[in-house]
């Protein structure tokens, strides 16, 4: 008997992304037509939710702004409740190339989490030295924690397989930088396998960037601090049961 086809959910965190989110959803549907798309609107002040719904996505509207960590926690919990096996995070600003989603999903045959890495093979190119140092510290430390070479530890473009979906539905960190740094630490220390695949990120397709070069550098410095804090937290075990078994058991 053939194994069941994995149910895939694309989760799109979106905050005031009405200018780009429609194109993102259409690109997702073109690249992975069998996947469902859930846009989690993080209390946007524009018509992000309406644009997303018109483009064919399911929409979850949050009453207050929670940040990406809170958005993804909601997305993972919903995915778990609905019995999805795979969750792929794709930002709503158009920077993540939807055509690379199938490659990330294919990587789940050998891993629990696959990161779309911007800097694989080109670390530090065109990057200021403070940011380069912070990136090096994050990559070096998390590579040791995950026991694999990682270069883009703050990438939000990633695919999670069944064990990761179950873990994140219960424990996904919602604090500052929890969606990237702490989530990887949590997964690696729970025994999940983390890998990366190179992708070519694009410029945001609409809206206003949230960080200048100086703020982006400060962000990476704070990420180093967040990493130190994450490493002091207790380990959390992964639930080995498949997604559908968990959904039938009523586990959120």
Residue pairs with C-beta under 8 A, 6 or more apart in sequence:
4 244
5 34
6 85
6 86
6 162
7 36
7 83
7 84
7 85
7 86
7 243
8 32
8 34
8 35
8 36
8 84
8 85
8 86
8 87
8 88
8 105
9 35
9 36
9 37
9 38
9 75
9 79
9 82
9 84
9 86
9 87
9 88
10 28
10 32
10 35
10 36
10 37
10 38
10 87
10 88
10 90
10 101
11 38
11 40
11 71
11 72
11 75
11 76
11 79
11 87
11 88
11 89
11 90
12 21
12 24
12 25
12 28
12 37
12 38
12 39
12 40
12 52
12 57
12 89
12 90
12 91
12 92
13 40
13 42
13 68
13 71
13 72
13 75
13 89
13 91
13 92
13 156
14 21
14 39
14 40
14 41
14 42
14 44
14 48
14 52
14 92
15 41
15 42
15 43
15 44
15 48
15 65
15 92
16 44
16 45
16 46
16 48
16 207
17 24
17 44
17 48
17 92
17 93
17 206
17 207
18 44
18 46
18 47
18 48
18 50
18 51
18 206
18 207
19 205
19 206
19 207
20 92
20 93
20 94
20 204
20 205
20 206
20 207
21 39
21 48
21 51
21 52
21 55
21 92
22 51
22 52
22 54
22 55
23 94
23 205
23 206
24 90
24 91
24 92
24 93
24 94
24 96
24 98
24 205
25 37
25 39
25 52
25 55
25 56
25 57
26 55
26 56
27 98
27 99
28 35
28 37
28 90
28 98
28 101
29 37
29 56
30 98
31 98
31 99
31 101
31 102
32 88
32 98
32 101
32 102
32 105
35 88
35 101
36 58
36 84
37 56
37 57
37 58
38 57
38 58
38 59
38 60
38 75
38 78
38 79
39 48
39 49
39 52
39 57
39 58
39 59
39 60
39 92
40 60
40 62
40 71
40 72
40 74
40 75
41 48
41 49
41 52
41 59
41 60
41 61
41 62
42 62
42 65
42 66
42 67
42 68
42 70
42 71
43 61
43 62
43 63
43 64
43 65
43 66
48 92
49 59
49 61
52 59
53 59
60 74
60 75
60 78
62 70
62 71
62 74
66 73
66 74
66 174
67 174
67 176
67 179
68 156
68 179
69 172
69 173
69 174
69 175
69 176
69 177
69 178
69 179
69 183
70 174
71 179
72 89
72 168
72 172
72 179
72 183
73 168
73 172
73 173
73 174
75 87
75 89
76 87
76 160
76 165
76 168
76 169
76 172
77 169
77 252
79 87
79 165
79 169
80 165
80 166
80 169
80 243
80 246
80 247
80 251
80 252
81 247
81 252
82 247
83 243
83 244
83 246
83 247
83 248
84 165
84 243
85 161
85 162
85 165
85 242
85 243
85 244
86 105
86 108
86 159
86 160
86 161
86 162
86 165
87 159
87 160
87 164
87 165
87 168
88 101
88 104
88 105
88 158
88 159
88 160
89 156
89 157
89 158
89 159
89 160
90 96
90 98
90 101
90 157
91 156
91 157
93 204
93 205
93 206
93 207
94 202
94 204
94 205
94 206
95 157
95 201
95 202
95 203
95 204
95 205
96 116
96 156
96 157
96 199
96 201
96 202
97 199
97 200
97 201
97 202
100 116
100 157
100 197
100 199
100 200
101 159
103 197
103 199
104 114
104 116
104 157
104 158
104 159
104 197
105 114
105 159
107 114
107 159
107 195
107 197
108 114
108 159
108 160
108 161
110 193
110 195
111 161
111 193
111 194
111 195
112 160
112 161
112 163
112 164
112 187
112 192
112 193
112 194
112 238
113 158
113 159
113 160
113 161
113 164
113 184
113 187
113 192
113 193
113 194
113 195
114 158
114 159
114 194
114 195
114 196
114 197
115 150
115 152
115 153
115 155
115 157
115 158
115 194
115 195
115 196
115 197
116 152
116 155
116 157
116 158
116 196
116 197
116 198
116 199
116 201
117 150
117 151
117 152
117 155
117 196
117 197
117 198
117 199
118 152
118 155
118 199
118 200
118 201
119 125
119 135
119 151
119 152
120 151
120 152
120 196
120 197
120 198
121 151
121 198
123 132
123 135
123 136
123 139
123 151
124 132
124 135
124 136
127 135
128 213
128 217
130 217
130 220
130 221
131 216
131 217
131 220
134 217
134 220
134 221
134 223
134 224
135 153
135 220
137 224
137 227
138 153
138 154
138 181
138 220
138 223
138 224
138 227
139 150
139 151
139 152
139 153
141 227
142 150
142 153
142 181
142 184
142 185
142 188
142 227
143 149
143 150
145 184
145 185
145 188
145 189
145 231
146 184
146 187
146 188
146 194
147 188
148 193
148 194
148 195
148 196
149 196
150 184
150 194
150 196
151 196
152 196
153 180
153 181
153 184
153 223
154 177
154 180
154 181
154 220
154 223
155 180
156 179
156 180
157 199
157 201
160 168
162 242
162 243
163 192
163 238
163 239
163 240
164 187
164 192
164 238
165 243
166 238
166 239
166 241
166 243
166 246
166 251
167 186
167 187
167 190
167 192
167 236
167 238
167 239
168 183
168 187
169 251
169 252
170 236
170 239
170 251
170 252
171 186
171 236
172 178
172 179
172 183
173 179
173 182
173 183
173 186
173 230
175 182
175 226
176 222
176 226
177 222
177 223
177 226
178 226
180 223
181 223
181 226
181 227
181 230
182 226
182 227
182 229
182 230
182 233
184 194
185 227
185 230
185 231
185 233
186 230
186 233
186 236
187 194
187 238
188 194
189 235
189 236
190 235
190 236
190 237
190 238
191 237
191 238
192 238
211 219
239 246
239 251
241 249
